[in-house]
Amino acid sequence: MNGKCGHQLNRINSYAYNSTWRTKLCTQYQWRQMARDVRLNGLTTSGKTPSLQERVDSNESSDKEDNESAVHDIENQHGSTDQQQADVHAPDAVIYNAAEKLTLPREIAFVAVLCLSQFMTQVGLGQTLPIVHVLGNSLGVSKPGELNSGQLAWITAGYSLTVGSFILISGRLGDFFGYKKILTIGLCWFSFWTMVAGLSVYAENKFLLFVFARVLQGIGPSLCLPNGLALLGATYPAGKRKDFVFSFFAAAAPCGSITGAAFGSLFALAWWPWAFFSFAIALATTALVGILVIPDIPSEAREKRRTMSWHETVIQLDLLGGAVGVLALVLCNFAWNEAPIVGWQQPYVFSIFLVGILMIPVFFYIELRVSPLPLLPLKALNSDVAFVLACLACGWASFGIWFYYTFQTFLLLRNNNGTGSSPLLTTAMMVPEGISGAIAAVVTGFLLSRLRPAWVMTLALLAFTLGTVLICTAPIEQTYWGQTFFATIVIAWGMDMSFPAATVILSNTVDREHQGIGASLVNTIVNYTISIGLGFAGTVEVHVNHGGHTRPDLLKGFRGAYYVGLGFAGMGLVISVLFLLRSYRRDGRMAS
């Protein structure tokens, strides 16, 4: 009996220490009351009913602990010491500090491989942006010198469609089957369909196969991203070390997009398929290294899986909720990205969008009423998390618009002749964004341990807003070193301050067993809002550019798209300021 009660008490103490949302919702008195209940439950489960004397003894013991704890709290009113935190020795806490078991070289390799999952995702996005018109000419959907071909949008949108949609269920797969296993499968899948995209140059219908490969290619990073983040969240406890590894993960994004653009531009000078062939080889190599250096993180859910039936497995994975949620995201995303090409007047576009919208409340009904184990960590979605996710969605929708249309402005409009720049020069003009983003991610690692998250998110949305204002008001004939250069520097701070802040908050909010779900939520918001934001911007662009057949019309359309991004960034800034004021108001109430 004593061993069982002691183990249960250790688990309570471990969860109280490791789960931020539990310690926020429950006072110390409530945890002591739970410990008292466990003692009584232990007496009951041992086969006898606790006597009156045993109940009195239990209450007296708890009261004594309360008095001793009160004195101890007065003596240590400025916070717990490191030794007190080390006293948490439950099995869950040991697993949660798995980083301590890694040697330094292996830890470096482990973090590097996980950061590469973010890096490779952005390489896949960035490698097509500067050569989109080269691809259009080679695949037979545009002609040399043609300024506007709507079908080219699917070269980028096809990839983003699945990256943003399938992340929703990928975290649960990792929680259930193992983060390392799903990450490795994602890298292998990513590699295979990248190779197919390159081989599409030999197909009869080149463009169809290329877009098909790009759509399936996006499933790979949707498996990698949340499980890479989940591995970091499950390996490192809350603290400065965790803040820094998440910041490194975020820094990989701008570096990856610029690297992908650079290699895509270089290979396009010779033969563009080599950009995809070399990328496929790099992905396969990363998967092999990951198998060797990524540790297996024990999980209670995976231990239970071995004795589960197929029916229980379906329930655990929430396949019904996952299928409905993914389908709703795909349909809405498809409609918003197809509408700028063919118009909303097409019946199939509006019908697909309507079905997607109707499936969203069905998804939430399943998650709230039907599924015993919902995909979304609804218990963790308090008002603070909702504010953070709203800021994240607005900021990254703005950034997606900024990134895509800045590339298009450089390629088609901005150089000394007003005729556009080469892919390689366009990539060179975007390099400051990658460097600035890497610096911002490291600085954010320091800020997260010194500023409240509300301040970090407010600064991030301010950077998104300023970066968009600078680029959308820059005269097209102005030198690059004017507003455009500073826009590339400023916008990166929004990206690399908001992402690590949100991932740290969500990782510290959900239990260790559900790190994959928390990571999926952050990545779904980031990648899906990028894609859906481009759909909004594209719709505005085609309605104001008069067909986009001349450069002044193109510029007018790009300006319209930029203003959509500015609207998203401004709305996010307002939300972040409200979040900041709310946090100070709440602290004031607690102080009084």
N, C-alpha and C positions, 0 to 999 in steps of 0.2 A: 504493500500500500504506500509506504513512505517513498519508495523509488518512483512509483507512478506519479504521486503527487508532486514530488520534486521535479520530475521531467516536465510536467504540465506547468509548474510555476516558472521553470526556466524558459519555456516557450513563450509564456506571457511576457516575461521580462525582455526576451529577445525581440519580440514583435513591437513592444513598447519603444525599444531603442531604435529599431531599424525602419519602422513605418512612420513616416512623418505625419501622415493624415490621422493615424491613430492617436499619436501623442497630442495632436491639436484638438481632437474631438473629446478626449478623455482626460480628466484631471488626475493627479496622483491619488486622490482619495478613491476614485473609481477603480483604478488598477488594484489598490489594496483590497477593495471590496470584492473584486473578481478573484484575488488570491484567497480570500477568506472562503468564498464559495467553492473554490477548488478543493480546499481542505475538507469541507463538509461533503462534497461529492465523492472525494476519495474514501471517506468513511462509509458512504452509502454503497459505492460500487464494490467495497471489500466484502459485502455479503451481510452486513448488519446495519441496523438503523442507528444513527448516532444518538447517544443518550443526552439527557439534558446537561449532565456535567461536561460531556465532551464538547457540546455546543458552547457552553460557558467558557471552557478552556480555550476554544478556538477564538472566541470574541476577545477574551482577555489578552491572548497572544497578539491579535491584530491591533488592539488598542495600544499595547505596549510598543509595537512597531511604529504605530502612528506617532506616538509621543517622541520616540527616539528619532524618527525621521524629521519631525518638526524642528527639533533642536539642531539636527544635522543640516537642515535647509537654511536655518538662520546663520550657521557658521559658514556656509558655502553659498551665500545668496547671489554671488556673481557667476555661478554656473558650476557644472560638474567638472571634476578633475579628470585627467587622462587615466589615472588609476581606477577611478570609479567606472569609466567606460570599459576598461579592460576586464572588469569583473563580470561583464556579460559574457558567459561562456557556454551558452546553449549551443546545440548542434547547428541550428540555423545561422547563428552569428558566425560560426567558424566557416561555414560554406560561403557566407556572404563576403568574407575577407579572403577570398581565394587568391587574390593578387599576391599575398604574402608567401604563398607556396611556390611562386615562379622565381627562377633566377633572373638576374637583371638582363642578360642577353635575350633570354626567351621572352621576358616581358616586353622588351623593346620590339622584338619581332612580332609578338602577339598584337600589340597596339598598332604596329605598322600595317599588318595585314588587314585589320579591321578598318583602319583609315583608308586603305586602298579600296575597300568596298564602296565607300563614299566617293573616292577619287575616280574610280572606274565608271560609276554611275554618271558623273558629270562629263567624263570623257565621251561617253556614248551620246550625250546631248550636244556637247560642243563641237564634235568632229564634223557634223553636217552643216552647222550654221554658216561658216564662211564659204563653203563650197556648194551651197544649195543650188545655185544657178548652174554650176558645172555638172552637178548630178542631174538636174532637169534636162540639160542638153544631151547628156549621155544616155539617159533613160527614155528619151523621146517624148517628153511632155512639155518642153518649151524650146524656143528657137534662140540662137545666139543674138544678143542685143534686146531680147524681149524683156520689158520692165516688169510685167505683172502676169504671173500664171498662178491661178488659184490652187491648182493641184499640188504645187510645190509645198504648200503648207503641211500636207500630210507626211512629208519626209521627216519633219520634226514632231508634228502632232501625233503621229502613229506611235512613236516611242513614248511620249509623255502620257498617252492615253492609258497604257497598261501599267506604267510605273506608278502613276497616281492612284489607280483603282485597285490593283491586286495587293497593294501593301496592307490593306485592311485586314485580310485574313492571314497574311504571312507571319505576323507575330504570334498568332495562336498556334500555327503549325510548328513554330520554333519552341513555344512553351511545351508542346505535347511530344514532339519527336526529337527535340534537341536543337539548340541554336547552331551548334557547329555543323550538324548534318544538313540543315536547311540552307545555311550559308554556303556550304560547299556545293550543294545541288544547284543553288542559284548561280554561282560563278560558272559552273559547267554548262548550264542552260544558256547563260549569257554568251559564253564563248561559242557555242554551237550556232546560235542564230545570228551572231555577228559574222561568222564565216559564211553563212547562207546569204546574208545581205551583200557581201562582196561577190559571191558567185552569181548573183542575180544578173550580172552583166552578160552572162552567157545565155540567159533564158530568152524564150520567144517574146513573152510579155514582160519586159524587164521591170517596168515601173510597178506592176502589180505584185510581182514576187518581192521586189525590194521593200515596198510598204508592208506587205504581209510579214516579211522577216523582221522589219523594224517593230511592228506591233508585238510579235512574239518575243523579240529581243528584250522589250521592256519588262517582261515578267521576271527576267533574271535579276535585275537590280531591285525589283519589288520584293524579292525573296532575301536579297543580301542586306539591304539597308536596315530594316527593323531588327534583324537577328544580329547584325554587327553591333548595333547600339545596345541590344539586349545583353550581349556578351559583356560589353563594358559595364552596363548597369548591374549585372549579376556578379561581376568580379570585384568591383571597387565599392567600398562603403562610402557614405556621404562624407564629403570633405574636400580639401584643396586638391588632392590628387585626382579625385574623380572629376572635379571641375576642369582640370587641365586636360585630361584625356578626352573629355567631350569637346573641349575647345580645339584640340588637335583634329578631332574628327570633323568638326565644322570647317576648319582651315583647309581641309582636303577638297572642299567643294569648288571654291574659285580657282584653286590651282589645277584641278582636274578639267574644268571647262576650258581654261586657257590652253592647257597642254593638248587636249583633244582638238581644239581649233588649230593649233600650231601644226600638229602632225597631219591633220586632214589637209591643211593648205599645202604642206610640203609634198605629200604624196600625190596631191592633185596636179602638181607640176609635171609629174611623170605619168602615173596611172592611178586614179582614185581607189580602185578596189584594194590596193595594198594598205590603205589606211585601215580597212576592216580586217584584212588577213593578219596584219601585225597586232592589231588590238585583240583578236581572238587568241593568238598565241600568248599574249600578256595575261589575259584572263585565265587561261588554262594553267599557266605557271603559278599565278596567285592562288588558285584552288589547291594545287599540289603543296605549296608552301604552307597554306592554311591547315591542311590535314596534319602536317608535322608539328606546327607550333601552337595551335589553338588548343587549350585544355578543355576537357569535358567537364561541364558544370553540372553537378548532381542536381536532380530535380525530383521532388515527391510525385509530381504528375507523371513523369516518365516511368517511375518505378511502378505506379499503379497501372500504367498502360499494359504491362505484360500480362495482367490477369483479366483484362477487359474483353467483353464481347464486341462484335461489330456494332450492335445497337448502342452500347455504352460509348463506343468510340465516336460515333456520329454525334451523340449528345455532347460529349466533351469538346469536340471541335466546333460545335455550333454551325454545322454545315448549312443548315437551312438559312440561318441569319446571314452567314457569310455569302451564300449564293445570291440572296436577294440584295444585300448591300452592294456587292461588287457589280451586279447587273445594273442597279440603279445608277451607280457612279459612271459606268461605261456608257450607258444610254444618254445620260445628261451631257457627258463630256463629248460624245460623238456628235450630238445635235449642235452644240455650241461651236464646235470646230468645223462642221460641215456647212452650217448656215452661211458663214461669210463667203463660201465658194459658190453655192447654188442658190442661196436666198431662203429666207424663212417662208416664202410663199409656196415652196415645195411641200406637198402634203406629207411625204414620208419624214421630212425633217421635224415638222411640228408634232407628228404622231409619236415619233421616237422620243422626243423631249417630254411630251405629256405622259407617256408610259413611265419614263424614268422618274419624273416628279411624283407620280402616284405611288411608286414603289418605295419612296423614302419613308412615308409614314408607316407603310407595311413593315419595313425593316425595324423601325423603332418599336412597333407593337410586338414584333417577335422578340426583340431584345428585352423589353420591359415585362412582357406578360407570358411569353411562351418558353423561351430558352432558360433552362436552369443555370447555364454558364454562359452569359452573354459575351460577345466579342469585345464590346466596349467596357472599360472599367468604370461602370456607372457610379460605384461607391466613391471613386476617387475624383469624380467630376464635380468638385465644389465650385463656388463662385470664383475663387482665385484662378483655378485652372481654366474656367470658361473665359475669363478675361484674357489670360495668356494666349489661349488658342485663337480667340478673336483677333488679337493683335497680330499673331503669327500669320493668320490667313490673309489679312489685309496687306501686311507688309510684303509677303512673298508673291501675292498676286501682282502687286505693283512692280516687284523686282523682275518677275517673268516677262512682263510687258517691256520694261526698260531694257532688259538683256536682248530680247529678240529684235526689237525695233531699232536699237542702237547698232546692232550688226547690219541690219538692212539699210540703215541710213548711211553707214560707212561704205557698204558695198555698192550702193546705187547712186548716192548723191554727193558724198563729201570727199572731195579732193580739190586740188587747185583749179582743175578744169570744170568742176561741177558734174563730172561724169561717173563718179564712183571710184573706189579703190580696189586693188587686187585682194584676193583672200588673205595672202600673207601679210600685207600692209594693214589690213583690217584687224587681223589677229594681234599684230604689234601694237596697234592703238588701244587694244583691250587689256594689254599686259598689266598696266598699273592697277586695274581692278583686282587681279589675282594677287599681286604683291600686297596691296592694301588690305585685302581680305585676310591673308595669312597673319599679318600684324594685328589686325582687329581681333582675330580669334584668340591669340596669345594674351592680348590685353584683357579680353573678356574673362579669361581664366583667373586673372587677378581681381577683376571687378566683382565677380560672382561671390567671392568670399568677403567682400568689403561693403558692397551695396545691396540693398534689398532688390529682389527681382523686378519690382515695379519700376525702379529707376533704370535698370538695364533695358527693359522693354521700351520705356519712353525714349531713351537715347537712340535705340535701334530704329524706332518709327520716325524719329526726327531725321535720322540719316537717310532713310528711305524717301522721306518727303523732300529734303533738300536736294538729293541726287536727282530726283525726277524733275524738280523745278529747274535745275540748272540745264538739263539736257533738252527739255521741251521748250525752253525759251531761248536757246542758243541760236543765233542767226546762222543759216546754212553756209554763208560765205566766211564766217568767222574762223580764225585759225584754231586748230585742234588744241593748242596750248591755252586757250581761253576757258570758257565754261565747260567744254566737253572733257578736258583733262581732269578738272576738279570733280566733275560729276562721276567719272570712273573711280576716283579715290573715295569719295564720300559714300556712294551707294553700297560699297562693299562692307562698310561698318554696320549698316542695317542688317545685311545678310548674316554676318558672322558675330553679331551680338544677340540677335533674336533666336537663332537656332540653338546654340549651346544653353542659353538661359531656359528655353522651353524644355529641352531634353533633360536638363538637370532637375527642373521642377517636377516633371512627370515621373522621372526615374525615382526620385525621392518620395513621390506620392504613392505609387503602387507597390505591392509586395514584391519580394524577390522572385516568387513563382510566376509573376505576371509582367516581368520586364518586357517581354516581347509584345504584349498588348499595348503597354505604354509607348514603346518605341514606334509601333505601327501607327498609333494615333498621331504622333508628331509628324512622322514622315508622310502619312496620308494627307494631312493638312497642307504641308509644304508643297508636295509634288502635285497634288490635285488642284490646289488654288493657282499654281503656276499655269497649268493647262487650261483651266476654266477661265482664268483671267485673260489669257490670250484669245479665248473665244469671244469674250465680251469686247476686247479691244479690236479684234478683227471685224466684228459686226459693225462697230462704229466707223472703222476705216473705210469699208466698202460703201458706206452710205454717204461719205463726205468727199471721196477722192475722184468722183466722176469717171470711174473706170480705171484710173491709174495709168493712163496711156502716155502722159507727159510727166516730166519731172516736177513741175509745180503742183500737179494733181497728186503725185506720189507724196510730196512733202506735206500737203494738206491732210492726206489720209494718215500719215505717220504722226502728225501733230495731234489729230483727233485721238489716236490710240494712246499717245503719251498722256493726254489729259484724263483718259480713263484711269491710267495708272496713278496719276496724281490724286484722283478722287479716292482710290483705294488707300493710298498712303495717308492722305489727310484724315480719312475716317479712322484708320488705325491709330493715328496720333491722338485723336480725340479720345478714343477708347483707352489708350495707354495712360493719358493724363487722368482720366476718371479713375482708373485702376490705382494710380499713384496716390491721388487724393483720398481714395477709399481706404488704402492701407494706413495712411497717417491718421485718418479719423478713427479707425478701429484701434490703433495703438493708443490714441488719446482716451478712448473709452476704457481700455484695459488699465491704463495708468490711474484713472479716476476711481 
